């Protein structure tokens, strides 16, 4: 299956269950990149528009580039009321955007799906001279017993599970190779997630590697997730230790 097809059929659960980004991160993005109502941001691999929405709410114009039809259509349905929202069928490697046209390129929960060299070339083409690239993930805290047990469930039932965020961790050489001269700013923002059972189940089912109802082990997978929720929840809520990690630099 092509990476662009991995989220087909998951747009609704993705939109409902995936977390947004901390206000402190949005503040940081706007401040360090001097973004305002005249700025244009390209959100590459924009999915259902989770980060796109947060930028639009700050009056920034966003070009949301998404190759998956289901995800892009969901974003269009949710965000069409924003005048500064533009939906584009394109990919990280071929955005279709004009040369020197954007102030910032951002990829949220998406960089690990890209052909990174081709994406780098595309960023250089579409960015204005001083423009930067921001890569961001909402990441689970592996110090947590809950997260560790969640990982074991994925390993047991999901044959396409190779690690969260495509297995890209904080210290990966890939960032040194991607950013110009290996220079970038790494920031972490607390972003623990509090959710009920439906939210927790949806968070697990929205993963690209998660099972679908037609899979043989689907019911066993859901049962394991249910037991995990019951073990760690309190008064019907569970806290998933999470943080937002951001990389920013020129390419």
C-alpha positions in Angstrom: 0.0 0.0 0.0 1.3 3.5 -0.9 1.8 5.9 2.0 -0.8 8.2 0.6 -3.4 5.4 0.8 -2.7 4.3 4.4 -5.3 6.7 5.9 -8.1 6.0 3.4 -11.3 5.3 5.3 -9.9 6.7 8.6 -10.6 10.4 8.1 -13.6 10.6 10.5 -11.9 8.8 13.4 -8.6 10.7 12.7 -10.4 14.0 12.8 -12.2 13.1 16.1 -9.4 11.5 17.9 -6.1 13.1 16.9 -4.8 15.8 19.3 -4.2 19.4 18.4 -1.1 21.2 19.3 -0.4 23.3 22.4 -1.2 27.1 22.2 2.4 27.6 23.3 3.6 25.9 20.2 1.4 28.0 17.9 2.6 31.1 19.7 6.2 30.0 19.2 5.6 29.3 15.4 4.0 32.7 14.9 6.7 34.6 16.9 9.9 33.0 15.6 8.7 33.1 12.0 7.1 36.6 12.3 3.8 35.3 10.9 0.8 37.6 10.6 -2.3 38.0 8.5 -0.3 38.7 5.4 1.8 35.5 5.7 1.3 32.3 3.7 2.0 28.9 5.3 2.1 25.6 3.4 0.9 22.8 5.6 2.2 19.7 3.8 0.5 16.4 4.4 -2.2 18.5 6.1 -4.6 15.5 6.7 -7.9 16.5 8.1 -6.6 20.0 9.0 -5.9 19.8 12.7 -2.9 22.1 12.6 -4.3 24.0 9.6 -7.3 25.0 11.8 -5.2 26.3 14.6 -3.2 28.5 12.2 -6.4 29.8 10.5 -7.8 30.7 13.9 -4.7 33.0 14.2 -5.6 34.7 10.9 -2.7 33.1 9.0 -3.4 32.1 5.4 -2.8 28.3 5.0 -2.3 26.3 1.8 -3.2 22.8 2.9 -1.6 20.3 0.6 -2.9 16.7 1.0 -2.7 13.8 -1.4 -5.3 11.5 0.3 -8.8 12.2 -1.0 -10.6 11.1 2.2 -8.5 13.3 4.5 -8.5 16.3 2.2 -12.3 16.2 1.8 -12.8 16.0 5.5 -10.6 19.1 6.0 -12.6 20.9 3.3 -15.9 20.1 5.0 -14.6 21.3 8.4 -12.6 24.4 7.3 -14.4 25.9 4.3 -15.8 28.8 6.4 -12.3 30.2 6.7 -11.5 32.7 3.9 -7.8 32.1 4.3 -8.0 28.4 3.8 -6.9 26.9 0.5 -7.2 23.1 -0.1 -4.7 21.6 -2.6 -4.5 18.1 -4.0 -0.7 17.6 -4.0 2.1 15.8 -2.3 5.2 16.7 -0.4 7.3 16.0 -3.4 5.0 17.8 -5.9 3.0 20.5 -4.1 1.9 22.3 -7.3 2.6 25.6 -5.4 4.4 28.5 -7.2 8.1 29.2 -6.8 9.1 31.5 -3.9 5.5 31.7 -2.7 5.3 30.8 1.0 6.8 32.2 4.2 6.9 28.8 6.1 6.5 25.2 5.3 5.2 22.9 8.0 4.7 19.2 8.2 2.7 17.9 11.2 2.7 14.1 11.9 3.8 13.7 8.2 7.5 14.0 7.5 8.1 10.3 8.1 5.9 9.6 5.1 7.8 11.8 2.6 10.7 11.1 0.2 12.9 13.4 2.3 15.3 14.5 -0.4 12.5 15.3 -2.9 10.6 17.1 -0.2 13.7 19.2 0.6 14.1 20.2 -3.0 10.4 21.2 -3.1 10.7 23.2 0.0 13.6 25.2 -1.5 11.6 25.8 -4.6 8.4 27.1 -2.9 9.9 29.0 0.1 10.7 32.6 0.0 14.4 33.4 0.6 14.4 33.5 4.4 11.6 30.9 4.8 12.1 27.9 7.1 10.7 24.4 7.5 8.9 23.3 10.6 8.5 19.6 11.4 6.3 18.7 14.3 4.9 15.6 16.0 2.7 14.9 19.0 4.7 12.1 20.7 4.0 9.7 23.4 6.2 9.7 26.5 7.9 6.3 26.7 8.6 6.7 30.4 4.9 5.9 31.0 3.8 2.3 31.8 0.6 3.1 29.9 2.5 3.9 26.7 4.8 0.9 27.1 1.8 -1.5 27.4 0.1 0.3 24.5 3.2 -0.4 22.4 3.1 -4.1 23.2 -0.6 -4.3 22.1 0.4 -2.8 18.7 3.3 -5.2 18.4 1.1 -8.2 19.1 -1.8 -7.4 16.9 -0.7 -5.0 14.2 1.8 -6.5 11.7 2.5 -3.1 10.1 3.5 -1.5 13.3 7.2 -0.4 13.3 7.1 2.3 15.9 5.3 5.6 16.4 5.9 8.4 13.9 7.4 6.1 11.5 10.1 5.2 14.0 11.7 8.7 13.8 12.9 9.6 17.3 14.4 12.9 18.6 18.1 12.1 18.0 17.8 10.8 14.4 20.5 11.6 11.9 17.7 12.3 9.4 17.3 15.9 10.8 21.0 16.6 10.5 20.8 15.6 6.9 17.5 17.4 6.1 18.3 20.8 7.6 21.0 23.1 6.1 24.4 22.4 7.7 22.6 20.3 10.2 21.4 23.4 12.0 17.9 23.5 13.5 16.1 24.4 16.7 14.5 21.6 18.7 11.7 22.5 21.1 9.5 20.4 23.3 6.1 21.4 24.6 4.0 19.5 27.3 0.8 18.2 25.8 -0.6 15.4 27.9 -3.9 14.1 26.5 -7.0 13.5 28.7 -9.7 11.4 27.1 -12.6 9.1 27.7 -12.8 5.6 26.3 -14.1 6.6 22.9 -11.3 9.1 22.5 -8.7 6.6 23.6 -10.0 3.9 21.3 -10.2 6.3 18.4 -6.6 7.5 19.1 -5.5 3.9 18.6 -7.7 3.1 15.7 -6.6 6.3 13.8 -3.1 5.0 13.4 -2.0 4.1 9.9 -0.9 0.6 11.1 -4.0 0.0 13.2 -6.4 -2.8 12.4 -9.7 -2.3 10.7 -13.0 -4.1 11.4 -12.5 -6.5 8.5 -9.2 -7.8 10.0 -9.3 -11.1 11.8 -7.7 -9.9 15.0 -9.8 -6.6 15.2 -12.0 -7.7 18.1 -9.1 -9.0 20.1 -7.2 -5.8 19.4 -10.2 -3.7 20.6 -10.6 -5.9 23.7 -6.9 -5.4 24.6 -7.2 -1.6 24.2 -10.4 -1.7 26.4 -8.6 -3.6 29.1 -5.7 -1.2 29.0 -8.1 1.8 29.4 -9.9 0.1 32.3 -6.5 -0.5 34.0 -5.3 3.1 33.8 -8.5 5.2 33.7 -9.9 7.1 36.7 -13.5 8.3 36.8 -13.9 7.4 33.1 -10.9 9.4 32.0 -7.3 8.4 31.0 -4.2 10.6 30.8 -1.9 9.7 28.0 1.5 11.3 28.7 2.4 13.2 25.5 4.6 16.0 24.3 4.9 18.1 21.2 8.3 18.1 19.6 9.2 20.7 17.0 12.1 21.1 14.6 12.7 24.4 12.8 15.4 25.5 10.4 16.4 26.4 6.9 16.9 23.7 4.2 
